[in-house]
Amino acid sequence: MMGPNMNKMLKQVQKMQAEMMRLQEELGNRTVEATAGGGAVKAVVNGKQELVALEIKPEAVDPEDVEMLTELVLTAVNSALNQSREMVTREMGKLTGGLNLPGLF
C-alpha cells in the first residue's frame, strides 16, 4: 500500500517526465550554429544533435586544397555539436535543479 508521500513523489516524477518530454521536443526545434574559416563554412545543429544545415561559401572550395575544406567542415560541425550539447545540458539542468539523471538524453 502506498502512503501519501509515495503518491506525491510519483506525481512529481510524472510531472518531471512530462516536462522533460516537452523540453526534448522544444530543444529539437532550437538550433545553434558555428562557423569556421572566418565564416567560410557554417554548420547548424538542432538540440537533438542533428546537423540541419551546412553552408559552404564558394571561396572556401579550392580543388587544390580539399583537405583544408574538410578541416573547416569538421571544425564547424564539431563546434556546433558541442554548443548543442551544452544547450541541452544547461536547459535540462534548469528543469532538474542540477540533479544528475543519467540516461535521459
N, C-alpha and C positions, 0 to 999 in steps of 0.2 A: 504494500500500500504506500502510495506517495504522499508525503506531507505537503503542506502549503509552500514550504521553502523550495522543495524539489519542483513543484509545479511552476512557481515563479521563475526558477532558474531555467527550466525548459522553455518557457515563453520568451525569456531574454535571449536564449540561444537561437530560437526560431526567428526572432526579430533580427538578430545579428546576421543570420544566414540570408534572410530576405534582403537586408541592406547590402550585404556583400555581393549578392547576385545582381542587384541594381547597379552597384558600383562597377562590377566587372563589365556590364553592358555599356555603361557610360564611358568607361575607360577605353572600350573597344572603338568608340566613336571619337575619342580625343586623339590628336596627333602631335608629334614633336618632329622637328626637323633639324638636320645637321648638315653643314657644308664642309667641303674640303677644297684645297687649291684656290683659296680666295673666292669661293662661290662657283668654281668651275663645275663642281659636282654637288648636287643636293639630294639627300635621302630623306623621305618622310615615312615615319613608322607610327603605327597606332598603339594603343595601350595593351594590345594583345601580342605585342612584339612581332607584328606582321609588317613587312615592307609594303607600303601602299603607293608610293611614288618614287621615281628616281629620275632626276633631271641631269642631263649632261650637256653643257654648252659646247657648241661646235669647236671652239678654240681649244677645248680640252682633248680633242681627238687628234692625235698625231700618229699616223700609221708607222712612223719610225720609232715610236716610244709607247707601245701598248702597255708595257709594264707600269709606266707612270700612271696611266689612266686606271689600270687595275688597282693600284695602290690608293688612288683618290677615291674610287668607288668603295673599296673596303673600309677606308678611314671614315667616310661619310656614313655608311651603313652601320658600322660598329658603334660610332658615336651616337647615332640616332637610337639604336637599340639600347645602349646604356642609359640614355636620357629617358626612354620609355620605361625601363625597369625602375629607375629612380622615381619617376612619376607614380607608378603603381605602388611602390613601397611607401612613398610619402602619403598617398591617399588612403591606402589600407591602414597605415599607422594611425591616421586620424580616426578611422572607423573603429579599430580595435583598441584604441587607447594605448598603443605601444606593446600590446601583447604579441608575443611571437607565436603565431599559429602556423606551423609548417604544413605544407601540402595544400594550401588554399589556392595557390597560383602555380 
